[in-house]
Structures are given as structure tokens and as C-alpha cells.
Amino acid sequence: MTVSDMRLVPLHSLLKGGRWRVEAMRSYTVDQLIWFTRGQGRLTVSGVTRGYGAHNVLFVPAGTMHAFEIGQQVFGTAVFFGRDHDLLLPEQPCHLRIRDANAQGEMTVILDNLQRESEGDRPARHRAMQHHAGLLSVWLERQLLSQVDSLAPASAAPRLARRYAELVEQRFHTSDSVAHYAASLGVTPTHLTRVCRESCGRTASDFLADRKIAEARRLLADTRLPVKQIAAGLGFASPAYFTRSFQARTGATPMTFRRGS
């Protein structure tokens, strides 16, 4: 495992650069685990929205679209795993409510040990981090065997929503419409929209647009790519259409947003 790439980040540090960094639909290229220790809100992962609270754990595999609310009273830690780790982690996202006090304490100890090693310079610290990360993967495996995963598709609707979310994550850079996605999934656009409303409280078109605009925000804030190039790279028919869509969803033009980032 590339432990040098492993990071532990307080949740509120993820807000640097804007609340949209966590509340807008996005994905990471590495596996992520979030341990909520206080507060509550809502999270959306792979097209399914659920509430979360204190002592909840969320695991999000690399490349999985997700977002979550984070208010002033929400505290916790996000763990970003290295790109080439060899840990046995779930292949699908999961959300667990940890009610057992012993399990809560175990998680706290594991994260504290990881944090201490990552911030220190003791001999063999990378090997120590690898072992602590291994304990974290064992902890998660045990919880999955004893807890109910609120993201596990229990019916056809969340399964379809998850498949739609996976397709959107693969193809949101294209000009494909909801009708294209629906055809790929073998359903009508109307049915897809109904399922999305049921699973995450938004239409299929809103879900797709949110992902595009989230990526546009990232590119505007973190790169110097011209607006015209960003628009084309996200499948918009023209820079003008991109500007109208961006402003409608963020309240600012692309250039205004970039200047304020």
C-alpha cells in the first residue's frame, strides 16, 4: 500500500474553497471513508439519498459519485486511501449506523493511531500506518457483517438509480441527454425520472446537470482552462448555453465564480 498517499482530514477542512466542495456531486480517484462523530444531515451516494448522524460511517469507493451536507455542528474525519493500496475494502458504497459503544471506541482508537503516525516521524511509521489501515479494513468488514447497510439496494428503484449514477459518472463529459441514458438502461425517461425522484429527491435531468456543474466548478476553481474549453469538455452545445446553465444553478457566471474562488 502507498501509505504516503493516505490522508486523514477533519471534515470541516474539506470546505476550504467553498461548501460546494462537499455538497456538490463529485467523485475521487481514491477510496474514501468518512467517520461522522457529531451532527446530522443528508448524503447522496450512487443516486440514493439517506440521512446520517453521529457515529455513522460512510465508505465511498474510487469513482463513485457522492455528496453530503455539512453544517456547523457536523464533525468527523475523512480518510483518503492511497491509490495503490492492497487493503480488502468493499467494492460498493456502504453507509452504516454504529450503535455499539465498543465498535465506536475501536474506530476512534484506529483513527487516532493513524493520525499520530501520519503526523510523526518515528522509525517504521509507514509500516505502522499500513498495519493500522489494515485494522481499519477489518473493522469495516466486521461492521458490514453485523449492521444494516442503508445504501444496499432493497428494491428495483435504488438498483436502477445506482446504475444511472454509475453511467452518469462515466459519461457526464459527453452531450448525452437523459433520453440517451434511459435507452442505455432499457427504461423510458419518464420512468427514470420517477425512480430518481424516489431515490434521491431530484429529477434525472437535475441529477445529470448537478454533476456537470460540479465538475465545471472544480475546473474553474482549480485550473486555468478557458470557459469555452470547459463548456466543450462537458458536452454543452455552446459557451453561451454553458454560461446560462451555470448561472441558473450557482447564481454566478463562470468568470464571476472563478474570480471568487
C-alpha positions in Angstrom: 0.0 0.0 0.0 1.2 3.5 -0.8 0.8 4.8 2.8 2.5 8.1 1.8 -0.7 8.9 -0.2 -3.0 8.2 2.7 -4.6 11.3 4.3 -6.8 11.9 7.3 -8.7 15.2 7.1 -11.1 16.8 9.5 -14.5 17.2 7.7 -14.6 21.0 8.0 -11.2 21.2 6.3 -12.9 19.8 3.2 -14.9 23.1 3.0 -11.8 25.1 2.1 -12.5 26.8 -1.2 -16.3 26.6 -0.7 -19.1 24.5 0.7 -19.7 23.2 -2.8 -16.6 21.1 -2.4 -18.6 18.6 -0.4 -22.2 19.4 -1.2 -21.9 19.2 -5.0 -21.9 15.8 -6.8 -18.3 14.6 -7.3 -16.1 11.6 -7.2 -12.5 10.9 -6.2 -9.8 8.7 -7.8 -9.1 7.0 -4.4 -11.3 5.1 -1.9 -12.7 7.3 0.9 -14.1 6.6 4.3 -15.9 9.2 6.4 -16.5 8.8 10.1 -19.2 11.2 11.4 -18.8 11.8 15.1 -21.3 14.6 15.7 -24.2 16.3 13.9 -26.6 15.2 11.2 -27.5 15.8 7.6 -28.2 14.1 4.4 -25.9 12.3 2.0 -26.3 11.1 -1.6 -24.3 8.2 -2.9 -24.8 6.5 -6.3 -28.2 8.1 -6.8 -29.6 7.2 -3.3 -30.2 9.8 -0.6 -30.2 9.0 3.1 -29.9 10.8 6.4 -26.8 10.5 8.5 -26.0 11.2 12.2 -23.3 10.8 14.8 -21.3 7.5 14.8 -22.2 6.8 11.2 -19.5 5.5 8.8 -19.7 6.1 5.0 -17.4 4.2 2.6 -17.2 5.5 -1.0 -15.1 3.5 -3.5 -13.0 5.4 -6.0 -15.0 6.8 -8.9 -18.3 6.8 -7.0 -20.5 9.9 -7.3 -21.4 11.3 -3.9 -22.2 14.4 -1.9 -23.2 15.3 1.6 -24.5 18.2 3.7 -22.1 19.5 6.4 -23.5 22.0 8.8 -21.7 23.9 11.6 -22.5 21.1 14.1 -21.1 18.3 12.0 -17.7 16.9 13.0 -15.8 13.9 11.9 -12.8 12.6 9.8 -12.4 11.7 6.2 -9.8 9.1 5.3 -8.4 9.1 1.8 -6.7 5.8 0.9 -3.6 5.7 -1.3 -4.1 4.8 -5.0 -2.2 1.5 -4.9 -3.3 0.1 -1.5 -3.8 -3.6 -1.2 -6.5 -3.5 1.6 -9.6 -5.6 1.4 -12.2 -2.8 1.1 -15.8 -3.1 -0.2 -16.4 -2.8 -3.9 -19.7 -1.0 -3.4 -20.5 2.1 -1.3 -22.0 1.5 2.1 -23.4 3.6 5.0 -23.6 2.1 8.5 -25.0 3.4 11.7 -22.7 2.2 14.5 -24.7 2.0 17.7 -22.3 -0.3 19.7 -20.1 1.7 22.0 -17.2 -0.8 21.8 -17.2 -0.5 18.0 -17.3 3.3 18.2 -14.3 3.2 20.6 -12.4 0.9 18.3 -12.8 3.2 15.4 -11.7 6.2 17.4 -8.5 4.4 18.5 -7.7 3.2 15.0 -8.1 6.7 13.6 -6.1 8.3 16.4 -3.3 5.9 15.8 -3.3 6.5 12.1 -3.3 10.3 12.7 -0.4 10.0 15.2 1.7 8.0 12.8 1.0 10.2 9.7 1.9 13.3 11.6 5.0 11.9 13.3 8.5 10.9 12.2 9.1 7.8 14.2 11.0 4.9 12.6 8.9 2.5 10.6 5.9 4.8 10.7 4.9 3.8 7.2 4.8 0.2 8.2 2.8 1.1 11.3 0.3 3.1 9.2 -0.1 0.1 6.9 -1.0 -2.2 9.9 -3.4 0.4 11.4 -5.0 0.8 7.9 -5.4 -3.0 7.8 -7.2 -2.9 11.2 -9.5 -0.2 9.8 -10.4 -2.5 6.8 -11.1 -5.4 9.3 -13.2 -3.1 11.4 -15.3 -2.1 8.4 -15.7 -5.8 7.3 -16.9 -6.8 10.7 -19.5 -3.9 10.8 -20.8 -4.9 7.4 -21.4 -8.4 8.7 -23.4 -7.1 11.7 -25.0 -3.9 10.6 -27.7 -2.9 8.1 -26.2 -1.0 5.1 -28.7 1.8 4.3 -27.3 2.1 0.8 -27.9 -1.6 -0.1 -30.5 -1.7 -2.9 -33.6 -3.3 -1.4 -35.8 -2.9 -4.5 -35.6 -2.3 -8.2 -35.8 1.5 -7.8 -32.5 2.1 -6.0 -30.8 -0.5 -8.2 -31.8 1.4 -11.2 -30.8 4.7 -9.6 -27.4 3.3 -8.8 -26.9 2.1 -12.4 -27.9 5.5 -13.7 -25.5 7.2 -11.3 -22.7 4.9 -12.5 -23.4 5.7 -16.1 -23.6 9.5 -15.4 -20.2 9.3 -13.7 -18.8 7.6 -16.8 -20.4 9.8 -19.4 -21.2 13.3 -17.9 -18.4 14.7 -20.1 -20.5 13.9 -23.2 -23.6 15.6 -24.7 -25.8 12.6 -23.9 -29.2 13.5 -22.7 -31.4 11.8 -20.2 -33.1 10.0 -23.1 -29.8 8.5 -24.1 -29.2 7.3 -20.5 -32.7 5.9 -20.3 -32.3 4.0 -23.5 -29.0 2.5 -22.3 -30.8 1.3 -19.1 -33.8 -0.1 -21.1 -36.3 2.3 -19.5 -38.3 5.4 -20.5 -37.1 8.8 -19.5 -40.3 9.2 -17.5 -39.7 6.1 -15.5 -36.0 7.1 -14.9 -37.1 10.4 -13.6 -39.7 8.9 -11.3 -37.1 6.5 -9.9 -34.6 9.3 -9.3 -37.3 11.4 -7.5 -38.0 8.4 -5.3 -34.3 7.6 -4.6 -32.7 11.0 -4.2 -35.4 13.6 -4.4 -34.4 15.1 -7.8 -35.2 14.5 -11.4 -32.9 12.6 -13.7 -32.1 15.8 -15.6 -31.3 17.6 -12.4 -29.0 14.8 -11.3 -27.1 14.9 -14.6 -26.9 18.7 -14.6 -25.7 18.8 -11.0 -22.8 16.5 -11.9 -21.8 18.6 -14.9 -22.0 21.9 -12.9 -20.0 20.4 -10.0 -17.2 19.4 -12.4 -17.4 22.9 -14.0 -16.9 24.5 -10.6 -13.9 22.3 -9.9 -12.3 23.1 -13.3 -13.0 26.8 -12.9 -11.6 26.9 -9.4 -8.6 24.6 -9.8 -7.5 25.1 -13.4 -7.0 28.0 -15.8 -8.8 26.3 -18.7 -10.7 28.7 -20.8 -14.5 28.8 -20.3 -15.0 27.8 -23.9 -12.9 24.7 -23.4 -14.7 23.7 -20.2 -18.0 24.0 -21.9 -17.0 21.8 -24.8 -15.4 19.3 -22.4 -18.6 18.9 -20.5 -20.8 18.4 -23.6 -22.5 21.8 -23.7 -23.7 22.9 -27.2 -22.1 26.3 -26.8 -20.3 28.5 -24.3 -23.4 30.7 -24.1 -25.6 27.8 -23.1 -23.0 26.7 -20.6 -22.9 30.2 -19.0 -26.7 30.2 -18.7 -26.9 26.8 -17.2 -24.0 27.5 -14.8 -25.6 30.8 -13.6 -29.0 29.3 -13.2 -27.6 26.7 -10.8 -24.9 28.7 -8.9 -26.2 32.3 -9.1 -22.9 33.4 -10.8 -21.4 33.4 -14.2 -18.4 31.1 -14.8 -16.0 34.1 -14.8 -17.5 35.6 -11.6 -17.3 32.3 -9.9 -13.6 31.8 -11.0 -12.6 35.3 -9.7 -14.2 34.5 -6.3 -12.6 31.1 -5.9 
